[in-house]
Amino acid sequence: MSRSAQIIERKPVYEGYFDLHEVTFQHTMVSGVMSPAITRLVLEVGEVAAGLLVDRTRRRVVLIEQFRLPALAKDGGWLVEVVAGRVDQGETVEEAFRRESIEETGYDVANLQQILRFYSASGTLAEHMTLFCADIADRINEGGGTDADEDIRVLDWRYDEFFAAIDAGRIIDAKTIIAGQWLRQHLS
């Protein structure tokens, strides 16, 4: 079956830290005919680099905790996460991950291993994420973030603490759960 899709119109609704567009489109349906025009809102986030920092010798992970407004209503707002941030223009995902790691945790990283690439919420977000696992290297600073609105706490947890937090539902961030399950699977 031949498939196609076309954007009919893309209108900006908001342009700022993230851009929000109203997009009207059509696509080939399962039946093979073209769909009617469909309109959706799309939040344009862009390319994101994220990853789990590990100290394999000590069997520990370095995570961060920060306030996330969308999680306030259902989960109190503060989430434990892996390092993550948007890829700046002219940067590779590896460079962005290294930069974010230093900014958020204070650690430089070594031995980057790509875990996988995915869309975090493909129905509403234009956000493509590359997830890494990396060894912690030199401590460059104390971390905590560099933007005025960042307030990040750096956490140093044993592997078993990390896995128990995932299993108990205390870690509810998808990229962090994926990274944790990947680590658990690859420990043997």
C-alpha positions in Angstrom: 0.0 0.0 0.0 1.3 3.4 -0.9 1.1 5.9 1.9 1.4 9.7 1.9 0.7 12.7 4.1 0.6 16.4 3.5 0.5 19.5 5.6 -2.3 21.8 4.4 -1.7 24.6 6.8 0.6 25.4 9.7 -0.4 28.4 11.8 1.6 29.6 14.8 -0.4 29.8 18.0 2.5 30.8 20.3 6.2 31.3 19.7 8.5 31.3 22.7 10.6 28.8 24.7 8.6 26.2 22.8 6.5 26.9 19.7 2.9 25.8 19.5 1.4 25.4 16.0 -2.1 24.6 14.8 -1.5 22.1 11.9 -4.1 21.0 9.4 -3.1 17.8 7.5 -4.3 14.8 5.5 -2.9 11.3 5.4 -3.6 8.0 3.6 -5.9 6.0 5.8 -5.7 2.2 6.3 -8.4 1.8 3.7 -6.1 3.4 1.1 -8.1 6.6 0.7 -7.0 10.1 1.8 -8.4 11.2 5.1 -10.4 14.4 5.4 -8.6 17.4 6.7 -7.6 17.0 10.3 -6.5 19.8 12.6 -4.3 19.3 15.7 -2.1 21.4 18.0 1.5 20.4 18.0 4.1 21.6 20.6 7.4 21.9 18.8 10.1 20.9 21.3 12.8 19.7 18.9 15.7 17.3 19.4 16.5 16.3 23.0 19.5 14.5 24.4 19.0 12.6 27.7 20.9 10.0 29.6 21.7 8.1 32.7 25.0 8.7 34.5 26.5 5.6 36.2 29.4 4.8 38.4 29.9 1.2 37.6 32.5 0.6 40.2 30.4 1.9 43.1 27.2 0.6 41.4 25.5 4.0 41.7 23.6 6.3 39.4 23.5 10.1 39.3 20.0 11.5 38.9 18.4 14.9 39.2 15.3 16.2 40.9 13.5 19.3 39.8 10.1 20.9 39.7 7.9 20.1 36.7 4.7 22.2 36.4 2.7 19.6 34.3 3.3 17.1 37.2 2.0 19.4 39.9 -1.7 18.6 39.8 -1.4 14.8 39.9 2.0 14.1 41.5 3.2 17.2 43.5 5.5 18.6 40.8 9.0 17.4 41.9 10.3 14.6 39.7 13.4 12.4 39.8 14.9 12.2 36.3 17.9 11.5 34.2 19.8 14.4 32.7 18.1 15.9 29.7 18.0 19.0 27.5 17.4 20.4 24.1 20.0 20.1 21.4 21.2 23.6 20.4 21.7 24.6 16.8 25.0 23.3 15.5 25.4 20.8 18.4 25.3 17.0 18.1 23.2 15.0 20.5 26.4 13.7 22.1 27.7 17.3 22.7 24.3 18.4 24.0 24.2 15.5 26.5 27.7 16.3 27.7 26.8 20.0 28.2 23.6 19.2 30.0 25.4 16.7 32.2 27.9 19.3 33.4 25.2 22.0 33.8 22.7 19.8 35.7 24.9 17.4 37.7 28.4 18.9 37.5 29.8 15.7 36.1 31.6 15.4 32.7 30.9 12.0 31.1 32.8 9.2 29.4 32.0 6.1 27.4 28.7 7.3 26.0 26.5 4.5 24.8 23.3 5.2 22.9 20.4 3.3 24.4 17.8 4.2 21.9 15.9 7.0 20.1 12.2 7.7 20.4 9.3 10.1 20.4 8.2 10.9 23.9 4.5 11.7 23.1 4.1 11.4 19.3 0.4 12.4 19.4 1.0 16.0 20.7 4.8 16.7 20.9 7.3 17.2 18.1 10.0 16.0 20.5 12.6 13.5 19.4 14.8 12.1 22.1 18.1 10.3 22.0 18.8 8.4 25.3 22.3 7.5 26.5 24.0 5.8 29.3 27.4 7.2 30.3 30.0 6.8 32.9 30.6 9.7 35.3 34.0 11.3 34.8 35.5 14.4 36.3 33.5 16.6 38.6 33.6 20.1 37.0 31.2 21.9 39.3 28.3 21.3 41.8 25.6 21.1 39.1 22.2 22.5 39.7 21.6 24.1 36.3 22.8 27.3 34.7 19.5 28.9 33.6 18.0 31.4 36.0 14.8 29.3 36.3 16.6 26.0 36.9 16.6 24.6 40.5 18.1 21.2 40.3 19.1 18.8 43.1 21.7 16.2 42.3 21.0 12.7 43.6 23.5 9.8 44.0 21.6 6.5 44.4 22.7 2.9 44.6 21.4 0.8 41.7 19.0 -1.1 44.1 17.6 2.2 45.3 17.0 3.3 41.8 15.3 0.1 40.7 13.2 0.0 43.9 12.0 3.6 43.2 11.0 2.6 39.6 9.2 -0.6 40.8 7.3 1.3 43.6 6.2 4.0 41.1 8.1 6.8 42.8 9.9 7.5 39.6 7.3 8.4 37.0 9.3 10.1 34.3 9.2 7.9 31.1 12.8 8.5 29.9 14.1 7.7 33.4 12.1 4.5 33.6 13.3 3.5 30.2 16.9 4.2 31.2 16.5 2.3 34.5 15.0 -0.8 32.8 17.8 -0.7 30.2 20.4 -0.6 33.0 18.7 -3.4 34.9 18.6 -5.6 31.8 22.3 -4.9 30.9 23.8 -5.5 34.3 24.4 -9.2 33.7 
